[in-house]
């Protein structure tokens, strides 16, 4: 489109065609950029935590009595992929691998880091 406009400007002597094509090109790029920012800004700013996924993580971790989540950070790392950092306290702590195994099968959860602390005063 730009080449046709510039060629027409040269052949017909329309000197205003070059700046017009520059403005049209800038508008096309601005429209694309605005759309890209709207679609990705919430991901880049960690604003799209999935509440139902966080609830499912909490249910699976806390299903075994004395285990409680102290902190859960969940964020989107790509389309259909989330990462989580789970910090938990327990009366009878297991290894991090045991808690990670409880979260297997959550298709949208691609990366998990687990931190386990023993409850103060627990024997």
Short mmCIF file of the C-alpha atoms (twelve columns), coordinates in Angstrom:
data_MODEL
# 
_entry.id   MODEL 
# 
loop_
_atom_site.group_PDB 
_atom_site.id 
_atom_site.type_symbol 
_atom_site.label_atom_id 
_atom_site.label_alt_id 
_atom_site.label_comp_id 
_atom_site.label_asym_id 
_atom_site.label_seq_id 
_atom_site.Cartn_x 
_atom_site.Cartn_y 
_atom_site.Cartn_z 
_atom_site.pdbx_PDB_model_num 
ATOM 1   C CA . UNK A 1   0.000  0.000   0.000   1 
ATOM 2   C CA . UNK A 2   2.776  2.420   0.969   1 
ATOM 3   C CA . UNK A 3   4.759  1.620   -2.183  1 
ATOM 4   C CA . UNK A 4   1.723  2.266   -4.365  1 
ATOM 5   C CA . UNK A 5   1.076  5.567   -2.609  1 
ATOM 6   C CA . UNK A 6   4.678  6.666   -2.914  1 
ATOM 7   C CA . UNK A 7   4.820  5.628   -6.568  1 
ATOM 8   C CA . UNK A 8   1.629  7.571   -7.288  1 
ATOM 9   C CA . UNK A 9   3.128  10.580  -5.516  1 
ATOM 10  C CA . UNK A 10  6.244  10.436  -7.654  1 
ATOM 11  C CA . UNK A 11  4.433  9.859   -10.970 1 
ATOM 12  C CA . UNK A 12  1.661  12.382  -10.366 1 
ATOM 13  C CA . UNK A 13  3.829  14.878  -8.497  1 
ATOM 14  C CA . UNK A 14  1.854  14.677  -5.272  1 
ATOM 15  C CA . UNK A 15  4.551  15.724  -2.807  1 
ATOM 16  C CA . UNK A 16  2.134  15.376  0.122   1 
ATOM 17  C CA . UNK A 17  1.818  11.608  -0.466  1 
ATOM 18  C CA . UNK A 18  5.086  10.758  1.354   1 
ATOM 19  C CA . UNK A 19  4.116  12.435  4.662   1 
ATOM 20  C CA . UNK A 20  0.599  10.969  4.364   1 
ATOM 21  C CA . UNK A 21  2.002  7.439   4.027   1 
ATOM 22  C CA . UNK A 22  4.211  8.105   7.064   1 
ATOM 23  C CA . UNK A 23  1.188  9.173   9.125   1 
ATOM 24  C CA . UNK A 24  -0.838 6.151   7.985   1 
ATOM 25  C CA . UNK A 25  2.058  3.840   8.848   1 
ATOM 26  C CA . UNK A 26  2.386  5.443   12.288  1 
ATOM 27  C CA . UNK A 27  -1.348 4.980   12.943  1 
ATOM 28  C CA . UNK A 28  -1.206 1.308   11.948  1 
ATOM 29  C CA . UNK A 29  1.771  0.702   14.267  1 
ATOM 30  C CA . UNK A 30  0.136  2.675   17.121  1 
ATOM 31  C CA . UNK A 31  -3.060 0.616   16.784  1 
ATOM 32  C CA . UNK A 32  -1.081 -2.647  16.858  1 
ATOM 33  C CA . UNK A 33  1.002  -1.453  19.835  1 
ATOM 34  C CA . UNK A 34  -2.086 -0.440  21.836  1 
ATOM 35  C CA . UNK A 35  -3.668 -3.840  21.213  1 
ATOM 36  C CA . UNK A 36  -0.459 -5.613  22.260  1 
ATOM 37  C CA . UNK A 37  -0.204 -3.584  25.482  1 
ATOM 38  C CA . UNK A 38  -3.861 -4.249  26.371  1 
ATOM 39  C CA . UNK A 39  -3.437 -7.991  25.871  1 
ATOM 40  C CA . UNK A 40  -0.114 -8.421  27.685  1 
ATOM 41  C CA . UNK A 41  0.074  -5.757  30.397  1 
ATOM 42  C CA . UNK A 42  -1.830 -7.783  32.984  1 
ATOM 43  C CA . UNK A 43  0.538  -10.712 32.449  1 
ATOM 44  C CA . UNK A 44  3.644  -8.539  32.640  1 
ATOM 45  C CA . UNK A 45  2.381  -6.863  35.824  1 
ATOM 46  C CA . UNK A 46  1.434  -10.187 37.498  1 
ATOM 47  C CA . UNK A 47  -2.198 -9.124  37.654  1 
ATOM 48  C CA . UNK A 48  -3.869 -12.259 36.312  1 
ATOM 49  C CA . UNK A 49  -3.785 -14.696 39.166  1 
ATOM 50  C CA . UNK A 50  -6.499 -17.289 38.732  1 
ATOM 51  C CA . UNK A 51  -8.628 -17.413 41.882  1 
ATOM 52  C CA . UNK A 52  -9.981 -20.902 41.196  1 
ATOM 53  C CA . UNK A 53  -6.467 -22.277 40.633  1 
ATOM 54  C CA . UNK A 54  -5.286 -20.685 43.897  1 
ATOM 55  C CA . UNK A 55  -8.253 -22.255 45.682  1 
ATOM 56  C CA . UNK A 56  -7.482 -25.696 44.171  1 
ATOM 57  C CA . UNK A 57  -3.831 -25.420 45.265  1 
ATOM 58  C CA . UNK A 58  -4.910 -24.503 48.803  1 
ATOM 59  C CA . UNK A 59  -7.403 -27.384 48.950  1 
ATOM 60  C CA . UNK A 60  -4.833 -29.939 47.798  1 
ATOM 61  C CA . UNK A 61  -2.119 -28.719 50.180  1 
ATOM 62  C CA . UNK A 62  -4.375 -28.299 53.220  1 
ATOM 63  C CA . UNK A 63  -6.328 -31.550 52.718  1 
ATOM 64  C CA . UNK A 64  -4.057 -33.461 55.106  1 
ATOM 65  C CA . UNK A 65  -4.844 -31.954 58.495  1 
ATOM 66  C CA . UNK A 66  -1.895 -30.076 59.961  1 
ATOM 67  C CA . UNK A 67  -0.639 -28.435 56.748  1 
ATOM 68  C CA . UNK A 68  -1.524 -24.743 56.268  1 
ATOM 69  C CA . UNK A 69  -0.507 -22.323 53.541  1 
ATOM 70  C CA . UNK A 70  1.282  -19.304 54.990  1 
ATOM 71  C CA . UNK A 71  1.827  -17.585 51.634  1 
ATOM 72  C CA . UNK A 72  0.832  -18.385 48.063  1 
ATOM 73  C CA . UNK A 73  2.131  -16.402 45.120  1 
ATOM 74  C CA . UNK A 74  0.559  -17.403 41.817  1 
ATOM 75  C CA . UNK A 75  1.209  -15.728 38.484  1 
ATOM 76  C CA . UNK A 76  0.728  -16.334 34.801  1 
ATOM 77  C CA . UNK A 77  3.867  -17.122 32.803  1 
ATOM 78  C CA . UNK A 78  2.243  -17.748 29.435  1 
ATOM 79  C CA . UNK A 79  -1.026 -18.742 27.801  1 
ATOM 80  C CA . UNK A 80  -2.439 -21.550 29.928  1 
ATOM 81  C CA . UNK A 81  0.685  -21.728 32.115  1 
ATOM 82  C CA . UNK A 82  1.049  -20.538 35.695  1 
ATOM 83  C CA . UNK A 83  3.835  -20.630 38.265  1 
ATOM 84  C CA . UNK A 84  3.405  -20.801 42.016  1 
ATOM 85  C CA . UNK A 85  5.488  -20.298 45.128  1 
ATOM 86  C CA . UNK A 86  3.860  -22.049 48.076  1 
ATOM 87  C CA . UNK A 87  5.065  -21.382 51.600  1 
ATOM 88  C CA . UNK A 88  3.455  -23.617 54.191  1 
ATOM 89  C CA . UNK A 89  3.659  -24.525 57.845  1 
ATOM 90  C CA . UNK A 90  2.928  -27.962 59.231  1 
ATOM 91  C CA . UNK A 91  2.750  -29.837 62.542  1 
ATOM 92  C CA . UNK A 92  4.340  -32.827 60.808  1 
ATOM 93  C CA . UNK A 93  6.187  -31.430 57.786  1 
ATOM 94  C CA . UNK A 94  6.869  -33.590 54.752  1 
ATOM 95  C CA . UNK A 95  9.483  -32.953 52.076  1 
ATOM 96  C CA . UNK A 96  8.788  -30.390 49.375  1 
ATOM 97  C CA . UNK A 97  8.461  -33.251 46.864  1 
ATOM 98  C CA . UNK A 98  5.454  -34.643 48.752  1 
ATOM 99  C CA . UNK A 99  3.631  -31.313 48.512  1 
ATOM 100 C CA . UNK A 100 4.564  -30.914 44.844  1 
ATOM 101 C CA . UNK A 101 3.140  -34.401 44.198  1 
ATOM 102 C CA . UNK A 102 -0.181 -33.246 45.649  1 
ATOM 103 C CA . UNK A 103 -0.321 -30.590 42.940  1 
ATOM 104 C CA . UNK A 104 0.328  -32.903 39.997  1 
ATOM 105 C CA . UNK A 105 -2.551 -33.041 37.607  1 
ATOM 106 C CA . UNK A 106 -3.234 -29.309 37.679  1 
ATOM 107 C CA . UNK A 107 -2.792 -28.732 33.952  1 
ATOM 108 C CA . UNK A 108 -2.441 -24.956 34.179  1 
ATOM 109 C CA . UNK A 109 0.335  -25.196 36.783  1 
ATOM 110 C CA . UNK A 110 3.698  -25.460 35.014  1 
ATOM 111 C CA . UNK A 111 6.222  -24.510 37.701  1 
ATOM 112 C CA . UNK A 112 5.986  -24.913 41.495  1 
ATOM 113 C CA . UNK A 113 8.351  -23.935 44.283  1 
ATOM 114 C CA . UNK A 114 7.492  -25.194 47.771  1 
ATOM 115 C CA . UNK A 115 8.899  -23.932 51.073  1 
ATOM 116 C CA . UNK A 116 8.076  -26.007 54.177  1 
ATOM 117 C CA . UNK A 117 8.321  -24.749 57.772  1 
ATOM 118 C CA . UNK A 118 7.593  -26.629 60.974  1 
ATOM 119 C CA . UNK A 119 4.980  -25.022 63.234  1 
ATOM 120 C CA . UNK A 120 6.534  -23.321 66.246  1 
ATOM 121 C CA . UNK A 121 6.180  -25.537 69.300  1 
ATOM 122 C CA . UNK A 122 5.444  -28.688 67.256  1 
ATOM 123 C CA . UNK A 123 7.280  -31.811 68.299  1 
# 
